[in-house]
Amino acid sequence: MAKRVIISGGGTGGHIFPAIAIAHALTRIEPGIDLLFVGANGKMEMEKVPAAGYRIVGLDIQGIHRKSLLKNLALPFKLYKSMQRARQLVRDFNPDVAVGVGGYASGPLLYTAAKMGIPCLIQEQNSYAGITNKRLAAKAARICVAFEGMERFFPAEKIRFTGNPIRRGSVAIQDKKAEAMTAFGLNPDKKTILVTGGSLGARTLNECLRDGLDKLAAAQVQVIWQCGSYYYEALEPVVAAKQAEGVVLTAFLNRMDLAYAAADVIVARAGAGTIAELCAVGKPAILVPSPNVAEDHQTKNAQALVGQDAAWMVSDADAPQQLVDAALTLLGDEQRYAALAENIAKLAILDADEVIAHEVLALAGERK
């Protein structure tokens, strides 16, 4: 009889893409496996998961609004409703194991599954554990982590160091430099910076690039600029007015492999999924942690790399004054450039998806 696995969580690409990578690994290892995703209504996973070929059911759940207490009034009712819906889903699907990757939906689903006797696995992407995963840890059978020192948050005997799952197609860049330059219409004889603010875009990175276009043009540096759909409409006429040669502005990059292949230096936020991909492509990176995340975990993620001389970090507050200059400095410093590339590549874990999938299947086999 085919094993059944529920995978819950989402909200951002940093949760969704690892979840899909784990699902792909599970289907490769055990082709007949029955998978069901559980996400939050209105969030990215409700689109991205079906596009990847998997079923998903949504819970009516939200996070805590730190800036508006009024928006939290409905939270207890939504939480109760989500717990009831999660219980129904677990009862009907009867999974052998439940996997939580973080995000709004993972809390109600994993809490309910554990209470109903289903073995649970948590996949914690960040170097600083989120509040939901910390609370679920006591009920989890296994906790897969991507950074050392996670005993600060979780019982040591439950921890497995696996790394973060990556989109394998996105980091397959070998021998693609020429194809990438043609695809983006760039000059192969010029240096190229890739700037990516993640799936939703990043205001600070976009403002830094907008204000630094003249400086980049003067330095004869090209840019692949993934700005996010929210910002594209305002930025497109600015780039057009500058008639900036070698600036490729796009709302979303469907071929991350070509963007990575084209890049000499990468400027990005410091989400765990992004960092895992940067390690896999092995190129020098400047990380600008988002200040708008729980427990400032992106700064802690970035510091984990900086401490190993595997990346540079510029704070969000300092970025307007320092970011473009830092990128140009790095492009011109061959010794530092080579050291960062070598050190970040050493941190790559390319098979995290399959390692986690085997942990999931082992738990499924243990269910009584």
C-alpha positions, -999 to +999 in steps of 0.1 A: +000+000+000+014+034-010+026+056+018+007+089+025+024+121+034+010+156+043+033+185+037+022+218+053+033+254+053+042+281+028+036+319+027+068+327+008+091+311-017+115+304+011+090+279+025+073+267-007+103+258-028+119+236-002+085+219+003+082+212-034+118+200-036+111+175-008+079+163-026+099+158-058+125+137-039+098+116-023+082+108-057+117+100-072+124+076-043+090+061-040+070+067-072+036+055-059+036+078-028+004+098-021+011+134-013-012+162+000-001+198+006-018+220+031-013+258+028-029+291+037-057+305+016-046+335-004-009+327-002+016+318-029+015+281-022-021+279-035-007+287-070+028+274-069+021+239-056-006+230-082+018+244-108+044+218-096+018+190-100+006+184-065-028+187-047-032+214-021-059+223+004-061+257+020-067+267+057-082+300+066-053+311+087-032+343+091-001+354+110+001+379+138+000+415+126+026+434+146+016+468+133-022+466+136-039+451+167-073+454+150-062+430+123-056+404+150-092+404+163-102+376+139-071+355+146-085+333+175-116+325+154-094+317+123-071+295+144-100+275+159-115+271+124-081+260+110-076+235+138-110+219+131-103+218+094-068+203+100-083+176+121-108+167+094-080+166+068-058+144+089-087+121+096-098+118+060-063+115+044-049+093+072-012+102+066+017+080+077+037+111+084+032+149+085+059+174+074+060+210+083+082+235+064+072+267+083+045+293+075+010+299+088-005+265+079+022+243+094+012+252+130-024+240+130-017+210+108+014+196+127-001+203+161-033+184+151-014+155+134+008+150+165-022+149+188-038+123+165-007+101+168+009+109+134+047+111+134+058+146+125+089+161+109+099+197+110+121+213+084+136+244+099+154+265+072+169+293+092+197+297+117+173+312+142+143+290+147+108+304+141+083+306+170+060+281+154+087+254+150+100+261+185+065+254+199+061+223+177+094+208+186+082+189+217+057+171+195+079+164+165+097+131+160+124+146+138+138+181+131+158+187+100+181+218+102+205+236+078+227+254+103+250+242+131+241+250+168+204+244+165+205+227+199+197+261+213+162+257+201+154+220+197+161+187+216+195+175+203+183+139+200+157+149+174+180+170+152+193+159+118+217+182+100+205+179+064+209+214+048+181+231+029+165+217-001+171+236-033+155+239-067+179+217-086+171+231-119+178+266-107+214+259-097+223+238-127+246+265-143+275+245-157+284+254-192+254+279-195+273+312-195+271+318-232+234+307-233+226+331-204+243+361-220+223+355-252+191+350-233+194+383-215+210+402-244+241+410-224+278+416-234+299+386-224+330+409-221+314+430-193+309+421-157+274+414-146+256+418-112+225+398-104+201+416-080+173+395-066+149+405-038+132+371-037+098+361-050+081+393-037+108+418-044+127+440-019+121+477-017+156+486-004+174+467-031+152+483-057+158+518-044+196+512-043+196+500-079+174+528-091+196+554-075+228+537-086+221+532-123+244+561-134+273+548-112+269+513-126+267+526-162+299+546-156+317+515-144+305+495-175+288+470-153+256+451-165+227+442-142+201+415-142+175+431-118+146+410-105+125+436-088+092+417-080+058+423-096+047+449-069+076+472-080+079+466-117+053+491-129+070+520-111+106+510-121+101+502-157+097+538-169+127+549-148+149+523-165+135+532-199+141+569-193+177+563-184+182+543-217+205+522-195+224+497-217+229+464-201+202+467-175+177+439-176+147+446-154+122+419-148+094+412-123+103+376-119+130+353-131+116+321-146+151+308-154+172+313-123+198+290-137+205+314-165+205+344-141+230+327-118+251+315-148+253+351-161+262+367-128+297+375-116+284+389-082+250+383-067+232+408-044+203+392-025+183+391+007+193+365+032+165+340+033+176+305+040+165+292+006+183+319-012+215+312+008+213+275+000+211+283-037+240+308-035+262+281-019+253+257-047+262+281-075+294+291-057+296+328-067+305+358-045+275+373-028+265+404-009+236+398+015+213+425+026+191+409+053+155+420+054+146+438+086+109+428+082+111+392+094+105+374+127+134+375+152+156+392+126+165+357+113+179+369+080+207+388+097+216+357+117+215+336+084+239+362+068+262+363+098+266+325+096+282+330+062+301+361+070+317+343+100+331+318+075+343+345+050+317+331+026+298+363+019+297+400+025+268+416+044+254+451+042+226+461+066+193+473+052+199+507+068+234+511+053+225+498+019+215+531+003+249+545+010+271+514+006+255+486-015+264+497-051+299+507-040+304+474-022+293+455-054+317+475-076+345+471-050+340+433-050+340+431-088+374+449-088+391+429-060+402+396-076+417+382-044+386+388-022+364+377-051+382+344-054+382+338-016+344+344-013+336+321-042+358+293-028+344+296+007+307+298-002+310+268-025+324+247+004+291+252+022+269+237-005+247+207+003+232+195-030+212+165-018+193+179+012+159+171-005+167+134-007+182+132+028+151+148+042+129+125+020+146+094+035+139+108+070+103+112+061+100+077+047+118+063+078+092+079+100+064+067+078+077+032+083+077+036+121+040+045+123+022+019+144 
